[in-house]
Amino acid sequence: MNNKENIWNETFKKYSPEELGWYEEVPEISLELIKRYCLEKKELILDAGCGRGNLILNLLKNEYKNILGIDFSSEAIKKLSTDIENNLEKKEYDLLLQVKNLAKPIKFYSKGFLWHDRAVFHFLLEESEKINYIKNLNSFLKVNGFFILACFSKDNIAEKCNGFFVKKYDKEELIELFQDNFELINFDKHDYTMPWGDTRNFIYMVFKKIK
């Protein structure tokens, strides 16, 4: 286990979800976008960097049936699995939670319709990490599928998250990064208030895979 993995695992061991700076009791923007672009609830959805967040729990409560959650932290995956078991009755759904690094090559065994990423991509600082992430994204998504991406914007004052430097983006930079296979269909800004009151400025992008 490398140092980054240790730090993320210790974070999820030490703090409750409500104490984490990225906590959302109900991830309203992500849910609204997924509901808008994924009308068929049996389509496969990937939550990239699912952590111990509430998005997967809320998707299951909204009767989405086919979900893949991936995170860097084994501790986050373990606790998320427990959260789901404690909060949901077992119904007819397919849920797979995996410990994987999205910045390294991943072999997917099924094509999916939607990839959601809130605050993972902006941690990727090396060019090789971005290349691998984009290859994974292209490998997973069907043509005409959707990619929802939320990153720190250029307006954000914070340079780090959980002690790690992040890359802040504007719309044009992200369009350029993904333009080979995706077209932008929605863009918005959102000021997120952390549990202790600080503000983080995000941009939300929705891309459609065109080839």
N, CA, C and O of each residue as an XYZ file, in Angstrom:
844
protein
N       0.855     -1.191      0.000
C       0.000      0.000      0.000
C       0.896      1.248      0.000
O       1.811      1.344      0.817
N       0.647      2.189     -0.892
C       1.491      3.373     -0.937
C       0.970      4.455      0.009
O      -0.068      4.295      0.652
N       1.716      5.557      0.077
C       1.396      6.606      1.042
C       0.030      7.234      0.795
O      -0.701      7.532      1.740
N      -0.316      7.434     -0.479
C      -1.626      8.015     -0.791
C      -2.755      7.126     -0.285
O      -3.717      7.604      0.315
N      -2.624      5.843     -0.532
C      -3.654      4.912     -0.054
C      -3.763      4.939      1.461
O      -4.864      4.916      2.010
N      -2.612      4.990      2.141
C      -2.620      5.055      3.600
C      -3.358      6.289      4.100
O      -4.160      6.213      5.030
N      -3.079      7.426      3.472
C      -3.714      8.675      3.904
C      -5.224      8.621      3.706
O      -5.979      9.018      4.593
N      -5.672      8.131      2.542
C      -7.109      8.056      2.305
C      -7.766      7.057      3.248
O      -8.852      7.319      3.765
N      -7.129      5.928      3.474
C      -7.708      4.952      4.396
C      -7.794      5.503      5.811
O      -8.793      5.286      6.497
N      -6.768      6.209      6.256
C      -6.795      6.805      7.590
C      -7.880      7.879      7.699
O      -8.513      8.027      8.745
N      -8.085      8.619      6.624
C      -9.146      9.636      6.620
C     -10.503      8.991      6.844
O     -11.290      9.463      7.664
N     -10.780      7.907      6.113
C     -12.085      7.252      6.242
C     -12.222      6.477      7.554
O     -13.338      6.254      8.024
N     -11.105      6.067      8.146
C     -11.156      5.434      9.461
C     -11.430      6.458     10.562
O     -12.212      6.205     11.479
N     -10.790      7.593     10.461
C     -10.785      8.576     11.556
C     -12.059      9.400     11.627
O     -12.530      9.730     12.715
N     -12.625      9.739     10.451
C     -13.724     10.710     10.417
C     -15.036     10.061      9.999
O     -15.061      9.145      9.176
N     -16.116     10.550     10.577
C     -17.446     10.166     10.115
C     -17.721     10.870      8.792
O     -17.042     11.846      8.472
N     -18.698     10.403      8.013
C     -18.998     11.075      6.745
C     -19.284     12.562      6.916
O     -18.868     13.376      6.092
N     -19.998     12.917      7.991
C     -20.393     14.313      8.206
C     -19.205     15.226      8.504
O     -19.321     16.446      8.391
N     -18.069     14.651      8.883
C     -16.877     15.433      9.195
C     -15.965     15.637      7.992
O     -14.977     16.366      8.080
N     -16.285     15.006      6.880
C     -15.449     15.122      5.685
C     -15.842     16.342      4.873
O     -17.025     16.658      4.744
N     -14.847     17.028      4.327
C     -15.097     18.297      3.659
C     -15.959     18.210      2.427
O     -16.533     19.215      2.009
N     -16.070     17.031      1.830
C     -16.844     16.862      0.596
C     -18.223     16.248      0.856
O     -18.923     15.873     -0.085
N     -18.612     16.146      2.128
C     -19.860     15.461      2.495
C     -21.092     16.186      1.959
O     -21.198     17.409      2.049
N     -22.015     15.415      1.404
C     -23.339     15.899      1.021
C     -24.378     14.911      1.551
O     -24.375     13.744      1.161
N     -25.253     15.362      2.421
C     -26.285     14.463      2.938
C     -27.130     13.915      1.804
O     -27.394     12.715      1.734
N     -27.556     14.811      0.911
C     -28.221     14.410     -0.326
C     -27.475     15.103     -1.472
O     -27.507     16.330     -1.557
N     -26.814     14.362     -2.341
C     -26.066     14.965     -3.454
C     -27.018     15.432     -4.557
O     -27.158     14.784     -5.594
N     -27.660     16.556     -4.311
C     -28.795     16.977     -5.137
C     -28.411     17.243     -6.587
O     -29.135     16.839     -7.497
N     -27.288     17.913     -6.818
C     -26.918     18.240     -8.201
C     -26.616     16.969     -8.983
O     -27.090     16.801    -10.107
N     -25.830     16.076     -8.395
C     -25.499     14.815     -9.076
C     -26.756     13.997     -9.347
O     -26.927     13.458    -10.440
N     -27.634     13.904     -8.353
C     -28.877     13.148     -8.540
C     -29.730     13.745     -9.646
O     -30.272     13.022    -10.481
N     -29.849     15.066     -9.648
C     -30.689     15.723    -10.664
C     -30.146     15.468    -12.065
O     -30.910     15.212    -12.995
N     -28.820     15.540    -12.212
C     -28.215     15.315    -13.526
C     -28.360     13.864    -13.965
O     -28.646     13.595    -15.132
N     -28.165     12.933    -13.047
C     -28.328     11.520    -13.403
C     -29.770     11.231    -13.795
O     -30.015     10.514    -14.766
N     -30.717     11.771    -13.060
C     -32.128     11.567    -13.394
C     -32.462     12.169    -14.760
O     -33.285     11.629    -15.499
N     -31.823     13.279    -15.085
C     -32.104     13.952    -16.358
C     -31.564     13.165    -17.548
O     -32.212     13.094    -18.592
N     -30.382     12.577    -17.393
C     -29.716     11.965    -18.540
C     -29.776     10.441    -18.554
O     -29.496      9.827    -19.584
N     -30.129      9.830    -17.451
C     -30.254      8.367    -17.414
C     -31.692      8.022    -17.050
O     -32.022      7.823    -15.881
N     -32.536      7.956    -18.066
C     -33.965      7.743    -17.844
C     -34.285      6.275    -17.587
O     -35.247      5.961    -16.886
N     -33.489      5.383    -18.148
C     -33.714      3.952    -17.967
C     -32.945      3.477    -16.731
O     -31.714      3.486    -16.721
N     -33.661      3.071    -15.709
C     -33.038      2.795    -14.416
C     -32.311      1.456    -14.350
O     -31.718      1.124    -13.323
N     -32.350      0.688    -15.430
C     -31.582     -0.550    -15.481
C     -30.217     -0.369    -16.146
O     -29.414     -1.301    -16.187
N     -29.958      0.834    -16.668
C     -28.661      1.090    -17.290
C     -27.549      1.078    -16.231
O     -27.775      1.433    -15.075
N     -26.345      0.663    -16.647
C     -25.209      0.589    -15.741
C     -24.619      1.986    -15.514
O     -24.264      2.692    -16.458
N     -24.526      2.359    -14.234
C     -23.961      3.646    -13.814
C     -22.688      3.378    -13.023
O     -22.675      2.518    -12.142
N     -21.616      4.110    -13.330
C     -20.377      4.028    -12.566
C     -20.197      5.300    -11.755
O     -20.227      6.400    -12.305
N     -20.012      5.153    -10.452
C     -19.682      6.286     -9.588
C     -18.193      6.235     -9.308
O     -17.727      5.412     -8.520
N     -17.447      7.117     -9.958
C     -15.986      7.143     -9.855
C     -15.576      7.884     -8.589
O     -15.969      9.030     -8.371
N     -14.778      7.213     -7.754
C     -14.412      7.815     -6.488
C     -15.600      7.888     -5.550
O     -15.863      8.926     -4.942
N     -16.314      6.784     -5.435
C     -17.574      6.788     -4.678
C     -17.356      7.072     -3.199
O     -18.259      7.581     -2.535
N     -16.171      6.752     -2.666
C     -15.884      7.024     -1.269
C     -16.923      6.412     -0.347
O     -17.430      5.314     -0.578
N     -17.221      7.156      0.701
C     -18.291      6.743      1.603
C     -19.468      7.701      1.432
O     -20.248      7.933      2.356
N     -19.569      8.249      0.226
C     -20.603      9.232     -0.051
C     -21.976      8.624     -0.159
O     -22.148      7.405     -0.146
N     -22.951      9.503     -0.265
C     -24.350      9.076     -0.256
C     -24.954      8.919     -1.641
O     -26.138      8.607     -1.758
N     -24.169      9.128     -2.696
C     -24.770      9.076     -4.020
C     -25.313      7.680     -4.333
O     -26.454      7.544     -4.776
N     -24.507      6.651     -4.105
C     -24.965      5.297     -4.434
C     -26.185      4.924     -3.605
O     -27.140      4.349     -4.127
N     -26.159      5.246     -2.323
C     -27.312      4.971     -1.462
C     -28.563      5.658     -1.991
O     -29.639      5.061     -2.011
N     -28.427      6.911     -2.420
C     -29.577      7.650     -2.949
C     -30.026      7.120     -4.301
O     -31.221      7.123     -4.596
N     -29.091      6.666     -5.126
C     -29.474      6.075     -6.407
C     -30.289      4.803     -6.191
O     -31.290      4.584     -6.874
N     -29.871      3.973     -5.256
C     -30.618      2.752     -4.954
C     -32.003      3.087     -4.398
O     -32.983      2.422     -4.734
N     -32.088      4.099     -3.566
C     -33.381      4.512     -3.031
C     -34.300      5.034     -4.134
O     -35.524      4.948     -4.035
N     -33.675      5.585     -5.203
C     -34.442      6.079     -6.350
C     -34.634      4.999     -7.417
O     -35.013      5.291     -8.552
N     -34.369      3.754     -7.034
C     -34.666      2.565     -7.834
C     -33.796      2.400     -9.073
O     -34.198      1.750    -10.038
N     -32.592      2.993     -9.044
C     -31.608      2.631    -10.058
C     -31.084      1.239     -9.719
O     -30.774      0.958     -8.561
N     -30.984      0.380    -10.706
C     -30.835     -1.049    -10.462
C     -29.431     -1.601    -10.690
O     -29.140     -2.719    -10.265
N     -28.552     -0.846    -11.352
C     -27.311     -1.421    -11.855
C     -26.172     -0.418    -11.643
O     -26.007      0.513    -12.431
N     -25.395     -0.610    -10.582
C     -24.418      0.401    -10.179
C     -23.066     -0.235     -9.892
O     -22.972     -1.291     -9.266
N     -22.019      0.438    -10.367
C     -20.640      0.078    -10.069
C     -19.998      1.245     -9.340
O     -19.940      2.353     -9.873
N     -19.517      1.010     -8.128
C     -18.800      2.031     -7.369
C     -17.324      1.678     -7.296
O     -16.968      0.555     -6.939
N     -16.464      2.633     -7.634
C     -15.018      2.414     -7.605
C     -14.363      3.480     -6.744
O     -14.670      4.666     -6.866
N     -13.463      3.051     -5.876
C     -12.709      4.008     -5.068
C     -11.303      3.486     -4.807
O     -11.050      2.282     -4.810
N     -10.411      4.423     -4.586
C      -9.009      4.183     -4.281
C      -8.837      3.549     -2.901
O      -7.887      2.802     -2.668
N      -9.766      3.852     -1.986
C      -9.635      3.475     -0.583
C     -10.432      2.220     -0.241
O     -11.650      2.187     -0.412
N      -9.743      1.193      0.239
C     -10.435     -0.020      0.678
C     -11.292      0.253      1.907
O     -12.341     -0.367      2.084
N     -10.854      1.172      2.753
C     -11.624      1.519      3.952
C     -12.947      2.171      3.578
O     -13.979      1.876      4.180
N     -12.918      3.059      2.581
C     -14.148      3.703      2.124
C     -15.124      2.683      1.563
O     -16.317      2.730      1.865
N     -14.626      1.763      0.750
C     -15.485      0.738      0.153
C     -16.097     -0.147      1.232
O     -17.279     -0.482      1.169
N     -15.299     -0.521      2.214
C     -15.794     -1.369      3.308
C     -16.910     -0.666      4.080
O     -17.939     -1.267      4.389
N     -16.693      0.604      4.385
C     -17.695      1.328      5.175
C     -18.934      1.659      4.351
O     -20.047      1.647      4.876
N     -18.752      1.956      3.064
C     -19.909      2.203      2.209
C     -20.772      0.952      2.102
O     -21.999      1.034      2.151
N     -20.139     -0.192      1.959
C     -20.879     -1.451      1.893
C     -21.710     -1.662      3.160
O     -22.866     -2.079      3.088
N     -21.121     -1.374      4.307
C     -21.847     -1.492      5.576
C     -22.993     -0.499      5.651
O     -24.085     -0.841      6.103
N     -22.749      0.740      5.208
C     -23.809      1.762      5.207
C     -25.008      1.303      4.386
O     -26.156      1.467      4.800
N     -24.731      0.729      3.223
C     -25.818      0.288      2.343
C     -26.587     -0.867      2.995
O     -27.818     -0.890      2.978
N     -25.858     -1.812      3.561
C     -26.515     -2.940      4.234
C     -27.392     -2.471      5.392
O     -28.459     -3.038      5.630
N     -26.953     -1.445      6.109
C     -27.688     -0.958      7.279
C     -28.865     -0.056      6.938
O     -29.755      0.138      7.766
N     -28.881      0.498      5.730
C     -29.891      1.493      5.387
C     -30.874      1.062      4.312
O     -31.863      1.751      4.064
N     -30.614     -0.059      3.678
C     -31.488     -0.499      2.593
C     -31.901     -1.938      2.774
O     -31.088     -2.790      3.133
N     -33.160     -2.203      2.524
C     -33.585     -3.592      2.425
C     -33.054     -4.156      1.108
O     -32.964     -3.444      0.108
N     -32.711     -5.418      1.121
C     -32.211     -6.039     -0.099
C     -33.331     -6.153     -1.121
O     -34.341     -6.819     -0.894
N     -33.127     -5.484     -2.253
C     -34.107     -5.537     -3.329
C     -33.427     -6.083     -4.577
O     -32.281     -6.529     -4.530
N     -34.132     -6.043     -5.664
C     -33.572     -6.564     -6.911
C     -32.718     -5.499     -7.577
O     -33.197     -4.718     -8.399
N     -31.455     -5.485     -7.208
C     -30.523     -4.572     -7.863
C     -29.156     -5.240     -7.918
O     -28.847     -6.135     -7.132
N     -28.344     -4.777     -8.873
C     -26.963     -5.243     -9.012
C     -26.037     -4.121     -8.573
O     -26.000     -3.060     -9.197
N     -25.297     -4.351     -7.510
C     -24.346     -3.370     -6.986
C     -22.995     -4.043     -6.819
O     -22.882     -5.085     -6.172
N     -21.960     -3.430     -7.416
C     -20.597     -3.924     -7.277
C     -19.724     -2.768     -6.806
O     -19.682     -1.711     -7.435
N     -19.025     -2.982     -5.687
C     -18.097     -1.990     -5.151
C     -16.686     -2.542     -5.286
O     -16.402     -3.656     -4.846
N     -15.794     -1.750     -5.901
C     -14.441     -2.233     -6.181
C     -13.389     -1.231     -5.701
O     -13.588     -0.019     -5.773
N     -12.273     -1.760     -5.213
C     -11.115     -0.942     -4.863
C     -10.176     -0.936     -6.069
O      -9.502     -1.927     -6.350
N     -10.145      0.169     -6.759
C      -9.292      0.298     -7.946
C      -8.823      1.745     -8.066
O      -9.446      2.668     -7.541
N      -7.717      1.914     -8.766
C      -7.161      3.233     -9.046
C      -7.585      3.644    -10.451
O      -7.165      3.027    -11.430
N      -8.399      4.664    -10.557
C      -8.918      5.105    -11.854
C      -7.850      5.735    -12.739
O      -8.082      5.988    -13.921
N      -6.676      5.988    -12.159
C      -5.563      6.537    -12.927
C      -4.618      5.446    -13.424
O      -3.533      5.734    -13.929
N      -5.040      4.195    -13.274
C      -4.316      3.061    -13.837
C      -5.271      2.251    -14.712
O      -6.485      2.315    -14.518
N      -4.735      1.485    -15.679
C      -5.630      0.747    -16.586
C      -6.555     -0.213    -15.829
O      -6.127     -0.934    -14.928
N      -7.838     -0.201    -16.220
C      -8.852     -1.076    -15.632
C      -9.530     -1.837    -16.764
O      -9.843     -1.265    -17.808
N      -9.752     -3.125    -16.552
C     -10.496     -3.930    -17.527
C     -11.953     -4.007    -17.070
O     -12.250     -4.535    -15.999
N     -12.848     -3.480    -17.886
C     -14.277     -3.533    -17.599
C     -14.900     -4.690    -18.370
O     -14.552     -4.943    -19.523
N     -15.819     -5.383    -17.724
C     -16.451     -6.538    -18.352
C     -17.841     -6.228    -18.899
O     -18.476     -7.079    -19.522
N     -18.310     -4.994    -18.660
C     -19.600     -4.560    -19.209
C     -19.488     -3.096    -19.623
O     -18.784     -2.311    -18.987
N     -20.182     -2.743    -20.683
C     -20.281     -1.345    -21.083
C     -21.352     -0.646    -20.253
O     -22.388     -1.234    -19.940
N     -21.099      0.603    -19.902
C     -22.060      1.354    -19.106
C     -22.616      2.547    -19.843
O     -22.123      2.935    -20.902
N     -23.658      3.126    -19.260
C     -24.353      4.247    -19.889
C     -23.975      5.593    -19.275
O     -24.089      6.627    -19.932
N     -23.524      5.585    -18.016
C     -23.228      6.864    -17.369
C     -22.061      6.703    -16.406
O     -21.995      5.745    -15.636
N     -21.135      7.672    -16.468
C     -19.963      7.730    -15.575
C     -20.072      9.037    -14.803
O     -20.121     10.113    -15.401
N     -20.109      8.947    -13.487
C     -20.221     10.133    -12.624
C     -18.927     10.305    -11.830
O     -18.425      9.356    -11.228
N     -18.403     11.516    -11.838
C     -17.177     11.828    -11.107
C     -17.320     13.189    -10.440
O     -17.283     14.225    -11.103
N     -17.481     13.175     -9.136
C     -17.428     14.409     -8.365
C     -16.125     14.426     -7.573
O     -15.991     13.758     -6.548
N     -15.162     15.212     -8.077
C     -13.925     15.500     -7.348
C     -12.937     14.345     -7.296
O     -12.315     14.101     -6.263
N     -12.793     13.634     -8.410
C     -11.679     12.683     -8.551
C     -10.680     13.210     -9.585
O      -9.478     13.267     -9.325
N     -11.182     13.589    -10.742
C     -10.293     13.952    -11.851
C      -9.343     15.081    -11.471
O      -8.202     15.108    -11.934
N      -9.799     16.015    -10.633
C      -8.914     17.149    -10.323
C      -7.724     16.760     -9.433
O      -6.825     17.577     -9.235
N      -7.696     15.526     -8.891
C      -6.532     15.041     -8.159
C      -5.431     14.518     -9.090
O      -4.303     14.304     -8.647
N      -5.741     14.315    -10.347
C      -4.785     13.707    -11.273
C      -3.879     14.792    -11.849
O      -4.302     15.585    -12.691
N      -2.642     14.818    -11.391
C      -1.716     15.882    -11.774
C      -0.746     15.453    -12.865
O      -0.272     16.284    -13.639
N      -0.449     14.161    -12.929
C       0.480     13.657    -13.938
C      -0.252     13.385    -15.247
O      -1.405     12.954    -15.254
N       0.439     13.643    -16.354
C      -0.177     13.432    -17.662
C      -0.567     11.969    -17.852
O      -1.613     11.673    -18.431
N       0.269     11.058    -17.367
C      -0.024      9.629    -17.520
C      -1.302      9.239    -16.766
O      -2.049      8.374    -17.223
N      -1.552      9.868    -15.622
C      -2.767      9.591    -14.853
C      -4.002     10.023    -15.626
O      -4.999      9.302    -15.670
N      -3.934     11.190    -16.228
C      -5.070     11.685    -17.011
C      -5.327     10.798    -18.229
O      -6.474     10.495    -18.557
N      -4.256     10.390    -18.889
C      -4.393      9.528    -20.062
C      -5.073      8.215    -19.682
O      -5.987      7.764    -20.372
N      -4.627      7.601    -18.584
C      -5.228      6.337    -18.153
C      -6.687      6.512    -17.749
O      -7.527      5.668    -18.063
N      -6.988      7.597    -17.060
C      -8.375      7.879    -16.673
C      -9.262      7.976    -17.910
O     -10.332      7.369    -17.964
N      -8.816      8.740    -18.898
C      -9.616      8.944    -20.107
C      -9.757      7.630    -20.885
O     -10.811      7.366    -21.462
N      -8.714      6.815    -20.904
C      -8.824      5.500    -21.545
C      -9.855      4.633    -20.831
O     -10.651      3.953    -21.479
N      -9.844      4.654    -19.504
C     -10.844      3.900    -18.738
C     -12.251      4.398    -19.029
O     -13.174      3.606    -19.221
N     -12.405      5.702    -19.061
C     -13.701      6.313    -19.357
C     -14.210      5.859    -20.725
O     -15.369      5.469    -20.862
N     -13.352      5.910    -21.722
C     -13.752      5.524    -23.074
C     -14.044      4.033    -23.176
O     -14.936      3.616    -23.915
N     -13.290      3.237    -22.432
C     -13.503      1.788    -22.444
C     -14.847      1.419    -21.826
O     -15.516      0.493    -22.285
N     -15.235      2.145    -20.785
C     -16.466      1.805    -20.052
C     -17.723      2.300    -20.749
O     -18.707      1.564    -20.829
N     -17.715      3.518    -21.253
C     -18.954      4.143    -21.721
C     -19.360      3.695    -23.118
O     -18.530      3.576    -24.019
N     -20.649      3.450    -23.274
C     -21.237      3.218    -24.592
C     -21.247      4.525    -25.389
O     -21.239      5.613    -24.813
N     -21.265      4.406    -26.712
C     -21.553      5.572    -27.546
C     -22.957      6.069    -27.198
O     -23.885      5.278    -27.031
N     -23.094      7.373    -27.093
C     -24.324      8.059    -26.669
C     -24.553      7.977    -25.155
O     -25.602      8.390    -24.663
N     -23.562      7.440    -24.413
C     -23.616      7.497    -22.959
C     -23.162      8.857    -22.458
O     -22.740      9.709    -23.240
N     -23.254      9.054    -21.143
C     -23.004     10.373    -20.559
C     -21.911     10.319    -19.499
O     -21.765      9.343    -18.763
N     -21.155     11.405    -19.455
C     -20.058     11.593    -18.509
C     -20.338     12.873    -17.714
O     -20.322     13.971    -18.270
N     -20.591     12.724    -16.417
C     -20.832     13.866    -15.530
C     -19.567     14.094    -14.721
O     -19.096     13.193    -14.027
N     -19.013     15.306    -14.809
C     -17.737     15.621    -14.181
C     -17.857     16.904    -13.365
O     -18.290     17.936    -13.878
N     -17.467     16.832    -12.077
C     -17.419     18.012    -11.209
C     -15.997     18.183    -10.697
O     -15.424     17.267    -10.108
N     -15.427     19.379    -10.931
C     -14.052     19.685    -10.537
C     -13.998     21.035     -9.839
O     -14.899     21.860     -9.989
N     -12.924     21.253     -9.069
C     -12.663     22.591     -8.558
C     -12.481     23.540     -9.738
O     -11.783     23.222    -10.701
N     -13.106     24.692     -9.656
C     -12.982     25.693    -10.714
C     -11.792     26.610    -10.454
O     -11.191     26.580     -9.380
N     -11.469     27.413    -11.438
C     -10.388     28.385    -11.305
C     -10.683     29.406    -10.203
O      -9.761     30.004     -9.649
N     -11.968     29.606     -9.885
C     -12.345     30.564     -8.847
C     -12.077     30.051     -7.440
O     -12.090     30.829     -6.486
N     -11.840     28.775     -7.301
C     -11.684     28.165     -5.983
C     -10.374     28.607     -5.336
O      -9.324     28.573     -5.979
N     -10.426     29.019     -4.081
C      -9.208     29.516     -3.425
C      -8.330     28.380     -2.907
O      -7.119     28.556     -2.769
N      -8.916     27.219     -2.616
C      -8.151     26.108     -2.059
C      -7.243     25.495     -3.113
O      -7.652     25.302     -4.258
N      -6.012     25.189     -2.724
C      -5.056     24.527     -3.607
C      -4.998     23.030     -3.346
O      -4.493     22.270     -4.172
N      -5.523     22.601     -2.182
C      -5.434     21.202     -1.779
C      -6.785     20.686     -1.319
O      -7.679     21.459     -0.975
N      -6.918     19.364     -1.317
C      -8.057     18.677     -0.709
C      -7.504     17.447     -0.001
O      -6.765     16.662     -0.595
N      -7.861     17.281      1.261
C      -7.360     16.179      2.093
C      -5.835     16.115      2.094
O      -5.253     15.035      2.194
N      -5.192     17.278      1.981
C      -3.738     17.352      2.008
C      -3.047     17.168      0.674
O      -1.823     17.277      0.597
N      -3.804     16.890     -0.383
C      -3.232     16.669     -1.711
C      -3.499     17.867     -2.625
O      -4.596     18.425     -2.624
N      -2.496     18.252     -3.398
C      -2.686     19.301     -4.387
C      -3.691     18.849     -5.446
O      -3.751     17.671     -5.800
N      -4.468     19.793     -5.938
C      -5.426     19.509     -6.999
C      -5.198     20.463     -8.160
O      -4.592     21.523     -8.006
N      -5.690     20.070     -9.313
C      -5.654     20.903    -10.518
C      -7.011     21.561    -10.688
O      -8.030     20.874    -10.753
N      -7.035     22.891    -10.761
C      -8.293     23.624    -10.946
C      -8.500     23.871    -12.444
O      -7.550     24.155    -13.173
N      -9.759     23.759    -12.890
C     -10.060     23.787    -14.319
C     -11.062     24.880    -14.667
O     -11.826     25.353    -13.825
N     -11.027     25.262    -15.942
C     -12.124     26.026    -16.519
C     -12.768     25.187    -17.625
O     -12.267     24.121    -17.981
N     -13.864     25.676    -18.151
C     -14.637     24.917    -19.138
C     -13.808     24.573    -20.365
O     -13.862     23.445    -20.856
N     -13.042     25.537    -20.864
C     -12.305     25.332    -22.109
C     -11.250     24.243    -21.963
O     -11.050     23.449    -22.882
N     -10.575     24.198    -20.820
C      -9.556     23.165    -20.602
C     -10.164     21.767    -20.626
O      -9.589     20.844    -21.202
N     -11.318     21.617    -20.004
C     -11.941     20.299    -19.949
C     -12.506     19.887    -21.302
O     -12.443     18.715    -21.672
N     -13.049     20.831    -22.031
C     -13.512     20.513    -23.390
C     -12.347     20.003    -24.231
O     -12.484     19.019    -24.957
N     -11.208     20.671    -24.133
C     -10.034     20.264    -24.917
C      -9.561     18.859    -24.530
O      -9.167     18.078    -25.397
N      -9.596     18.539    -23.243
C      -9.132     17.235    -22.782
C      -9.990     16.081    -23.304
O      -9.478     15.000    -23.596
N     -11.308     16.322    -23.420
C     -12.226     15.221    -23.738
C     -12.818     15.305    -25.145
O     -13.663     14.482    -25.500
N     -12.398     16.271    -25.946
C     -13.085     16.564    -27.207
C     -12.955     15.456    -28.258
O     -13.763     15.401    -29.185
N     -11.964     14.582    -28.136
C     -11.793     13.553    -29.169
C     -12.993     12.619    -29.257
O     -13.341     12.158    -30.345
N     -13.625     12.337    -28.126
C     -14.725     11.375    -28.115
C     -16.012     11.898    -27.476
O     -17.016     11.188    -27.416
N     -15.974     13.134    -27.006
C     -17.119     13.667    -26.268
C     -17.484     15.066    -26.741
O     -16.634     15.832    -27.194
N     -18.773     15.380    -26.622
C     -19.218     16.753    -26.830
C     -19.891     17.257    -25.561
O     -20.614     16.520    -24.890
N     -19.646     18.514    -25.245
C     -20.248     19.114    -24.053
C     -21.708     19.431    -24.324
O     -22.042     20.039    -25.341
N     -22.579     19.015    -23.405
C     -24.002     19.305    -23.572
C     -24.578     20.103    -22.403
O     -25.701     20.601    -22.487
N     -23.813     20.228    -21.309
C     -24.313     21.021    -20.189
C     -23.138     21.517    -19.347
O     -22.172     20.790    -19.118
N     -23.239     22.756    -18.896
C     -22.199     23.355    -18.067
C     -22.853     24.221    -17.003
O     -23.808     24.946    -17.281
N     -22.332     24.139    -15.777
C     -22.857     24.979    -14.706
C     -21.784     25.183    -13.646
O     -20.804     24.441    -13.585
N     -21.980     26.197    -12.816
C     -21.108     26.452    -11.677
C     -21.893     26.214    -10.395
O     -23.107     26.413    -10.340
N     -21.174     25.784     -9.370
C     -21.834     25.540     -8.092
C     -20.875     25.870     -6.956
O     -19.728     25.424     -6.950
N     -21.354     26.655     -5.996
C     -20.582     26.967     -4.801
C     -21.021     26.029     -3.690
O     -22.130     26.136     -3.167
N     -20.132     25.106     -3.338
C     -20.431     24.091     -2.335
C     -19.995     24.589     -0.962
O     -18.869     25.061     -0.802
N     -20.876     24.487      0.027
C     -20.556     24.867      1.394
C     -20.159     23.636      2.186
O     -20.936     22.690      2.312
N     -18.953     23.652      2.716
C     -18.432     22.526      3.482
C     -19.127     22.445      4.840
O     -19.749     23.421      5.261
N     -19.039     21.308      5.536
C     -19.729     21.157      6.814
C     -19.388     22.239      7.837
O     -20.218     22.554      8.690
N     -18.188     22.811      7.770
C     -17.790     23.855      8.726
C     -17.919     25.260      8.158
O     -17.459     26.225      8.769
N     -18.552     25.380      6.978
C     -18.930     26.697      6.474
C     -18.078     27.280      5.377
O     -18.494     28.257      4.753
N     -16.888     26.728      5.100
C     -16.065     27.227      4.000
C     -16.724     26.911      2.659
O     -17.515     25.975      2.543
N     -16.381     27.708      1.655
C     -16.958     27.529      0.320
C     -15.917     26.970     -0.637
O     -14.753     27.371     -0.619
N     -16.357     26.036     -1.472
C     -15.528     25.517     -2.552
C     -16.283     25.705     -3.865
O     -17.447     25.326     -3.990
N     -15.603     26.291     -4.829
C     -16.218     26.601     -6.122
C     -15.986     25.457     -7.101
O     -14.846     25.100     -7.398
N     -17.075     24.891     -7.594
C     -17.030     23.771     -8.527
C     -17.566     24.195     -9.892
O     -18.351     25.136    -10.005
N     -17.124     23.483    -10.919
C     -17.823     23.501    -12.198
C     -18.341     22.095    -12.460
O     -17.677     21.103    -12.160
N     -19.540     22.032    -13.025
C     -20.171     20.758    -13.385
C     -20.297     20.705    -14.899
O     -20.849     21.615    -15.516
N     -19.785     19.642    -15.490
C     -19.828     19.447    -16.937
C     -20.551     18.144    -17.235
O     -20.356     17.148    -16.538
N     -21.379     18.148    -18.260
C     -21.977     16.917    -18.757
C     -21.577     16.751    -20.208
O     -21.864     17.605    -21.047
N     -20.913     15.646    -20.496
C     -20.477     15.321    -21.852
C     -21.263     14.117    -22.361
O     -21.662     13.243    -21.592
N     -21.476     14.095    -23.668
C     -22.067     12.939    -24.330
C     -21.019     12.275    -25.192
O     -20.305     12.946    -25.937
N     -20.920     10.956    -25.098
C     -19.923     10.247    -25.896
C     -20.419     10.116    -27.330
O     -21.497      9.574    -27.575
N     -19.636     10.609    -28.264
C     -20.079     10.638    -29.649
C     -19.386      9.598    -30.519
O     -19.802      9.364    -31.654
N     -18.336      8.975    -30.001
C     -17.680      7.903    -30.772
C     -16.790      7.075    -29.864
O     -16.152      6.127    -30.322
